[in-house]
Amino acid sequence: MSGYLIKDTTKEERIALIRSWQEPDDCVEGSGIDLFDMYDAYIKGEKEISQINAEFQASYVKSEESMERPEEEYSSTSGEIMKLKQMLDDGILTEDEFAAAKKRVLGL
């Protein structure tokens, strides 16, 4: 596979890519998010990964802004950034998405 864009992949390659990201318990770190559900539009060739990630990030930020959580519920800043970096390295996030999420974590 020469890239992750729909035009550069077959449906089988897109399925294999999502499968390679899947956790053993079939969701992302116990979040309840099934990657096959989340990236269904990518698998079908309807939306690029970056579009899906941007939509998810926008909904996540919006829902997080509307919630007030006690300080002790937040993960450590460095831990959050390390998770984001891993997602960047795995191709789940683009450089721009990583930078925006990092700024959000740092409160910038």
C-alpha positions in Angstrom: 0.0 0.0 0.0 1.5 3.3 -1.1 -0.6 5.5 1.3 -3.8 5.7 3.2 -5.8 7.7 0.8 -8.9 6.1 -0.6 -7.5 6.5 -4.2 -4.4 4.6 -3.2 -6.0 1.7 -1.4 -8.4 -1.2 -2.1 -11.3 -1.9 0.3 -9.4 -5.0 1.5 -6.3 -2.8 2.3 -8.5 -0.3 4.2 -10.0 -3.1 6.2 -6.5 -4.5 7.0 -5.3 -1.0 8.0 -8.2 -0.5 10.5 -7.7 -4.1 11.8 -4.1 -3.3 12.5 -5.3 -0.4 14.8 -7.8 -2.5 16.6 -7.2 -3.3 20.2 -7.6 -6.9 21.5 -10.9 -6.0 23.2 -12.2 -4.5 19.9 -12.3 -0.9 21.1 -9.9 1.9 21.6 -8.4 1.6 25.1 -11.7 0.8 26.8 -13.4 3.8 25.3 -16.2 1.8 23.8 -15.3 3.1 20.3 -15.2 0.4 17.7 -12.8 1.4 15.0 -14.7 -0.5 12.3 -17.8 1.5 13.2 -15.9 4.8 13.4 -14.0 4.3 10.1 -16.9 2.6 8.2 -17.1 5.5 5.7 -13.4 5.2 5.0 -13.7 1.4 4.5 -16.5 2.1 2.0 -14.5 4.7 0.2 -16.8 7.6 1.2 -14.5 9.7 3.5 -10.8 10.0 4.1 -9.3 9.2 7.5 -8.5 12.8 8.1 -12.1 13.8 7.5 -13.4 11.2 10.0 -10.7 12.3 12.6 -11.6 16.0 12.2 -15.3 15.2 12.7 -14.6 13.1 15.7 -12.2 15.7 17.2 -14.8 18.4 16.6 -17.5 16.4 18.4 -15.2 15.4 21.2 -14.1 19.0 21.8 -17.7 20.2 21.7 -18.9 17.6 24.1 -15.9 18.1 26.4 -16.5 21.8 26.5 -20.1 21.2 27.6 -19.0 19.0 30.5 -17.4 20.0 33.7 -15.1 17.3 35.1 -13.2 17.4 38.4 -9.5 17.9 37.9 -8.7 14.4 39.2 -10.5 12.8 36.3 -8.1 14.2 33.7 -5.2 12.1 32.6 -1.7 13.6 32.9 -0.8 16.0 30.2 2.3 14.1 29.2 0.3 10.9 29.0 -2.3 12.5 26.8 0.4 13.9 24.5 2.1 10.5 24.3 -1.2 8.9 23.2 -1.7 11.6 20.6 1.9 11.1 19.3 1.3 7.4 19.0 -1.9 8.1 17.0 0.2 10.4 14.8 2.8 7.8 14.3 0.2 5.2 13.5 -1.3 7.4 10.9 -4.6 7.9 12.7 -4.0 11.6 13.1 -2.5 14.1 10.6 0.2 16.5 11.6 -2.5 19.3 11.8 -4.8 17.2 13.9 -2.0 16.3 16.2 -1.0 19.9 16.6 -4.6 21.0 17.3 -5.1 18.2 19.8 -1.8 18.9 21.5 -2.8 22.6 21.9 -6.1 21.5 23.4 -4.4 19.2 25.9 -1.9 22.0 26.9 -4.8 24.5 27.2 -3.4 26.8 24.6 
